[in-house]
Amino acid sequence: MTRQSITLIGGGLVGALMAQLLARRGFAVEVFEKRPDPRRFGFLGGRSINLALAERGLQALRSAGLAEDVLQQTVMMRGRMVHPREGAPSLQRYGVDDSEVIWSVSRAALNKLLLEAAEAAGVTLHFGQSLVSADLDRQRVVLADEHGTQRHHEASMLIGADGAGSALRAAMDAYAPLGIRVESLGHGYKELEIPPGSGAERFAIEPHALHIWPRGRYMCIALPNTEGSFTVTLFLPAHGPHPSFDTLPDGAAAEAFLHEDFPDLLPQIPRLAEDYDSHPVGTLSTLYLDRWHIDGRALLIGDAAHAIVPFHGQGMNCGFEDTVVLADLLAESGHDSADAFAEFQRVRQPNANAIAAMALENYIEMRDSVADPHYLAKRELGARLAERAPRHFMARYRMVTFTHLPYAYAYERGRAQDQLLEQLLRGSTDAGTVSLDAAVAALQATLPPLPRLRA
């Protein structure tokens, strides 16, 4: 039998994993990626060097037989190491113990591993090929190499995994409007680096944590890399009064700012001025579409369909979860891609919208709430309830990060739990003032048990 052909636009993280999963299910897959092959020419950056891998992403990698290989290239992060303006840093664990952690992984190393796996599964990879146009009626695309030389390619089924700036999305929208809405956060970011140590201590600060310097309207974070460095990201308002990227035009201004607001961090970044001047200001936006597909001919997944801000560490994990859902639907649908695409959007769109909302909320939590006494009291009371009544209470972060509960469920359940915590605390900053027996009784009377859908 002739294998059904699928053309994938984009060979990044989501595209490479999608291609491998489809090839393993018997599809003939070709991938067209605009960048050169990173395995031969290195990784051309511009986006974050490392990412947070959580349970949803790991489950997708398990389904591809790649989880163990990927974990060998990661650094474990137990929780948030919060660095206040004054006082010592403190660790806020993500989960109950080391069975609930997230992993810092290099984007470049992960992309290379996924491309190797896709090629080994029989996927045909084409690099240096940018999508110029897509004729969805004739089911063909036009691609161009770095010299502008064009080629035509028959594409009866198109999947776009080409990121937030998706060329396929633009072509689909020109054919039939998708209802695109982009909401800018109004904040941007710069990437800096804490280099590895030269002595016995490779890591200048605690390696097994995601470090946060919360400052209210802005913050710095740092994620560890396997060789001992940390990728530091400074998040600031893009415009407006100090501090913003408008008021910090160069490395010298940034150095003075960090000296005032991040005095413990500044000495760890010896190349601050050089990196600040050479790295662009990244933009932060959320992408919403009314439609992710055009019948059975073209579909968008990952950031091409639902790009989100990075503050829940779920962009890659959500995209990886997309790939498993879609691969299963296509394998089960026979040749009816229209039904599979429609079902994919029906299942995934509410979850994409939910994690987009939670990522926006988490920015406020990371830059401000992690140092707020009332937030810390809610967190402590929530931890006590989770220990006493685990079938009825689980912190929203744990639901998102360490289970396979749908994002939409985690969002709504988290809101209901937060309302209950607010009622129990009544504005107090001391969780010890709340009777735990009474709190458990109120919890069990208010909310049904959690689904038995754990990682």
C-alpha positions in Angstrom: 0.0 0.0 0.0 1.1 3.6 -0.7 1.8 5.4 2.5 -0.1 8.6 3.0 2.1 11.7 2.5 2.4 14.6 4.9 4.4 17.8 4.4 5.6 19.5 7.5 6.7 23.1 7.5 9.2 23.7 10.3 11.9 21.5 11.7 12.2 23.0 15.1 11.4 21.2 18.3 7.7 20.5 17.7 8.1 19.9 13.9 10.9 17.4 14.4 9.0 15.4 17.1 5.8 15.6 15.1 7.6 14.2 12.0 9.1 11.3 14.0 5.8 10.3 15.6 4.0 10.4 12.2 6.7 8.3 10.5 6.5 5.7 13.3 2.8 5.5 12.5 3.4 4.7 8.9 3.1 8.1 7.2 5.6 9.3 4.5 6.8 12.6 6.0 8.8 15.4 4.4 10.0 18.4 6.5 11.0 21.8 5.1 12.9 24.0 7.5 14.1 27.5 6.6 17.3 27.4 8.7 20.4 25.5 7.8 20.8 22.0 9.3 21.9 22.7 12.9 23.7 19.4 13.1 26.1 20.7 10.4 26.1 24.4 10.7 25.4 25.0 14.4 22.3 26.4 16.0 21.3 29.9 14.8 19.7 31.4 18.0 17.7 34.4 18.6 15.4 32.6 21.1 16.1 31.2 24.6 19.1 29.0 24.8 17.5 26.6 27.3 13.9 25.6 28.1 12.0 23.9 31.0 11.0 20.3 30.3 8.1 19.1 32.4 6.0 15.9 32.6 3.8 16.7 29.6 6.8 17.1 27.4 8.5 14.0 28.9 5.4 11.9 28.2 5.5 12.9 24.6 9.2 12.0 24.4 8.4 8.7 26.1 5.9 8.0 23.3 8.7 8.6 20.8 11.2 6.5 22.8 13.4 9.5 23.5 12.9 10.5 27.1 15.9 8.8 28.6 18.2 10.2 25.9 16.9 13.7 26.5 17.1 13.5 30.3 20.9 12.7 30.0 21.3 16.2 28.6 19.4 18.1 31.3 19.8 19.7 34.7 17.2 19.0 37.4 15.5 22.0 38.9 13.7 21.4 42.2 12.0 24.7 42.5 12.2 28.5 42.5 15.2 29.9 44.3 13.9 33.4 45.2 16.5 36.2 45.6 14.9 39.1 47.5 16.4 42.6 47.6 17.4 42.0 51.1 18.0 38.7 53.0 19.1 35.3 51.9 17.7 33.4 48.9 15.1 30.7 49.7 13.9 27.7 47.7 10.2 27.3 46.9 9.8 23.7 45.8 7.7 22.9 42.7 6.5 19.6 44.0 6.4 17.4 47.1 9.9 15.9 46.6 12.5 15.0 43.9 9.9 13.0 42.0 8.3 16.3 41.0 10.9 18.4 39.4 11.4 20.1 36.0 14.5 19.9 33.8 16.5 22.6 32.1 17.4 21.5 28.6 19.4 23.1 25.8 17.2 24.1 22.8 20.0 23.4 20.4 20.9 20.0 21.8 17.3 18.9 22.0 16.6 20.0 18.4 19.6 18.1 17.1 18.5 14.9 19.0 14.9 15.2 17.6 16.1 15.7 14.1 18.3 12.6 14.3 15.4 10.6 15.6 13.1 11.8 12.8 15.7 11.0 10.2 16.2 7.5 11.7 12.4 7.0 11.5 12.5 7.6 7.8 11.6 11.3 7.6 13.0 13.2 4.7 14.5 16.5 5.9 15.1 19.6 3.7 17.0 22.5 5.2 17.4 26.1 3.9 13.9 25.9 2.4 11.6 28.8 3.2 7.9 28.6 2.4 7.1 31.3 -0.2 3.4 30.4 -0.9 0.8 27.7 -0.5 -1.8 27.0 -3.2 -4.4 25.1 -1.1 -6.7 24.5 -4.0 -4.0 22.8 -6.1 -2.4 21.3 -3.0 1.1 22.5 -3.7 3.6 24.8 -2.1 6.5 27.0 -3.4 9.7 27.0 -1.4 12.9 29.0 -1.9 16.5 28.3 -0.8 18.9 30.9 0.6 19.8 32.0 -3.0 16.1 32.6 -3.9 15.9 29.6 -6.1 12.3 28.3 -6.0 10.9 24.8 -6.1 7.4 23.4 -6.2 6.3 20.6 -4.0 3.0 18.6 -4.0 1.4 18.8 -0.6 -1.9 17.0 -0.2 -1.7 17.4 3.6 0.2 20.3 5.2 1.1 20.7 8.9 2.6 24.0 10.0 5.0 23.8 13.0 6.9 26.9 11.9 6.6 28.9 15.1 5.0 32.1 16.2 6.0 33.8 12.9 4.5 31.0 10.8 4.7 31.5 7.1 2.1 28.7 6.6 -0.3 30.5 8.9 0.0 33.7 6.8 -0.7 31.7 3.6 -3.7 30.0 5.2 -5.0 33.3 6.5 -4.7 34.8 3.0 -6.8 31.9 1.6 -9.4 31.9 4.4 -9.2 34.3 7.4 -8.2 32.4 10.6 -9.3 35.1 13.0 -5.8 36.0 14.1 -5.4 38.0 17.3 -2.0 38.9 18.8 -1.9 40.4 22.3 1.4 42.0 23.2 2.4 41.8 26.8 4.1 45.2 26.6 7.3 43.7 28.2 10.4 42.5 26.5 13.5 40.6 27.5 17.3 40.4 27.1 19.4 37.3 27.5 22.6 37.5 29.6 24.9 34.8 31.0 26.5 33.6 34.2 29.6 31.8 33.0 30.7 28.4 34.4 33.2 28.4 37.3 36.9 27.8 36.6 37.6 25.7 39.7 36.0 22.6 41.3 32.6 24.3 41.5 31.3 24.4 37.9 28.1 26.3 39.0 28.5 29.8 40.5 25.0 29.5 42.2 22.8 26.6 43.2 22.5 24.4 40.0 19.2 22.6 40.8 16.9 25.5 40.8 15.3 28.1 38.6 16.5 31.3 40.1 14.2 34.4 40.3 15.0 37.9 41.3 11.5 39.3 41.7 11.1 43.1 41.7 7.4 43.8 41.3 7.1 45.2 37.7 10.1 43.4 36.5 12.5 40.5 37.3 15.5 38.4 36.3 15.5 34.7 36.1 18.4 32.2 35.5 18.3 28.6 34.3 21.3 26.2 34.6 23.1 24.6 31.7 24.9 21.3 31.8 28.3 22.8 31.3 28.0 25.0 34.4 26.7 28.3 33.0 23.3 29.9 33.6 21.2 31.6 31.0 20.0 34.8 32.6 16.9 36.6 31.3 16.1 40.2 32.2 12.3 41.0 31.8 11.3 44.7 31.8 8.5 46.9 30.4 9.4 47.7 26.8 8.5 51.4 27.1 7.6 53.9 29.8 9.2 55.2 32.9 12.3 53.7 34.6 13.0 50.9 34.6 12.2 50.0 31.0 14.2 49.1 27.9 13.5 52.7 26.8 15.4 54.0 29.9 18.2 51.4 29.6 19.5 52.1 26.1 23.0 50.4 26.5 25.1 48.2 28.6 26.4 51.0 30.8 22.9 52.0 31.8 22.0 48.3 32.4 25.1 47.8 34.6 24.1 50.8 36.8 20.6 49.5 37.0 21.6 46.0 38.1 24.0 47.5 40.6 21.0 49.2 42.3 18.3 46.5 41.9 20.2 43.2 41.5 23.5 43.7 43.5 24.0 40.0 44.2 23.5 39.1 40.6 25.7 41.7 38.9 29.1 40.3 40.0 28.1 36.9 38.4 27.7 38.5 34.9 31.1 39.7 33.8 30.0 40.3 30.2 26.9 42.1 31.1 27.6 45.3 29.1 28.8 43.4 26.0 25.9 40.9 26.0 23.3 43.7 26.7 24.6 45.7 23.7 24.8 42.8 21.3 21.6 41.0 22.2 18.3 42.2 20.8 15.2 43.0 23.0 12.9 40.0 22.6 9.2 40.5 22.3 6.5 38.8 24.3 3.0 38.2 22.9 0.1 35.7 23.0 -1.3 34.4 19.8 -5.0 33.4 19.4 -6.7 31.9 16.3 -10.3 31.2 15.8 -9.4 28.5 13.3 -6.4 26.2 13.3 -7.1 24.4 10.1 -8.6 24.6 6.6 -10.6 21.4 6.2 -8.2 18.5 5.8 -5.6 20.3 3.7 -3.7 22.4 6.3 -3.3 22.6 10.0 -1.2 24.6 12.5 0.3 23.2 15.7 2.5 24.4 18.5 3.5 28.1 18.5 2.1 28.5 14.9 -1.4 28.0 16.4 -1.1 29.2 20.0 2.2 31.0 20.9 2.2 32.0 24.6 4.5 33.9 26.9 7.2 31.8 28.6 6.3 32.3 32.3 4.8 28.9 33.0 7.6 27.0 31.2 4.9 25.2 29.1 5.3 26.4 25.5 7.4 23.5 24.4 5.6 21.1 26.7 2.2 22.2 25.2 3.5 21.8 21.7 4.9 18.4 22.4 1.5 17.4 23.8 0.0 18.6 20.6 2.1 16.2 18.6 1.0 13.1 20.4 -2.7 14.0 20.2 -2.5 14.8 16.5 -0.4 11.7 15.6 -2.9 9.5 17.3 -5.9 11.2 15.6 -4.3 10.9 12.2 -3.4 7.3 12.7 -7.0 6.5 13.8 -8.7 8.5 11.0 -7.6 6.5 8.0 -7.5 9.1 5.2 -10.0 11.4 6.7 -7.7 14.2 7.7 -10.5 16.8 7.9 -12.2 15.0 10.8 -8.8 14.5 12.5 -7.9 18.2 12.1 -11.3 19.3 13.4 -11.1 17.0 16.4 -7.6 18.2 17.1 -8.7 21.8 17.3 -11.8 20.8 19.4 -9.7 19.0 21.9 -6.6 21.2 22.1 -7.9 24.8 21.6 -9.6 25.1 25.1 -6.4 23.8 26.7 -4.2 26.1 24.7 -6.3 29.1 25.8 -6.1 27.9 29.4 -2.3 27.6 29.5 -2.0 31.0 27.7 -4.1 32.6 30.6 -2.0 30.7 33.2 1.3 31.8 31.7 0.2 35.5 31.9 -0.9 35.1 35.5 2.4 33.3 36.3 4.4 36.4 35.2 2.7 38.4 37.9 3.4 35.6 40.4 7.0 35.2 39.5 7.9 38.9 39.5 5.9 39.9 42.5 3.8 37.3 44.4 6.7 34.9 45.2 7.8 37.6 47.8 4.4 38.6 49.0 3.4 37.4 52.6 -0.2 36.7 51.7 0.8 34.6 48.7 3.2 32.7 50.8 0.5 32.1 53.4 -1.8 30.7 50.7 1.0 28.6 49.4 1.6 27.2 52.9 -2.0 26.5 53.6 -2.4 24.9 50.1 0.6 22.6 50.9 -1.0 21.5 54.2 -4.3 20.8 52.5 -2.6 18.8 49.8 -0.8 16.7 52.4 -4.0 16.1 54.5 -6.5 15.8 51.6 -4.5 14.8 48.5 -7.7 13.6 46.7 -9.2 17.0 47.0 -6.4 19.5 46.7 -3.4 19.9 44.4 -1.7 23.2 43.7 -2.4 24.4 40.2 1.3 24.5 39.4 1.6 20.8 40.2 -1.5 20.0 38.1 0.0 21.8 35.1 3.6 20.6 35.5 3.5 17.1 37.0 0.2 15.5 35.7 -1.6 15.0 32.4 -4.8 16.7 33.6 -6.0 18.9 30.8 -4.8 22.5 31.1 -8.4 23.7 31.0 -9.3 21.6 34.0 -6.2 22.7 35.9 -7.1 26.3 35.2 -10.7 26.1 36.5 -9.8 23.9 39.4 -7.0 26.2 40.4 -9.3 29.2 40.4 -11.8 27.4 42.6 -9.1 26.3 45.0 -7.7 29.8 45.1 -11.1 31.3 46.0 -11.4 28.7 48.9 -7.9 29.6 50.2 -8.8 33.3 50.1 -12.0 32.6 52.1 -10.1 30.5 54.7 -7.3 33.1 55.2 -9.6 36.1 55.2 -6.6 38.4 54.4 -4.3 36.9 57.0 -0.6 36.4 56.2 -0.3 33.5 58.8 -1.5 30.1 57.6 -1.2 28.9 61.2 -4.3 30.9 62.2 -6.5 28.6 60.1 -7.9 25.4 61.6 -6.7 22.6 59.4 -9.6 20.3 60.3 -12.1 23.1 59.4 -10.2 23.8 56.2 -10.3 20.2 55.1 -14.0 20.0 55.9 -14.7 23.1 53.8 -12.6 21.8 51.0 -14.4 18.5 50.8 -17.7 20.1 51.1 -16.9 22.6 48.3 -15.0 20.7 45.7 -15.3 17.2 44.3 -12.3 14.8 44.4 -9.6 15.3 41.8 -9.7 12.9 38.8 -7.4 9.9 39.0 -5.2 11.2 36.1 -1.8 11.5 37.5 1.6 11.1 35.9 
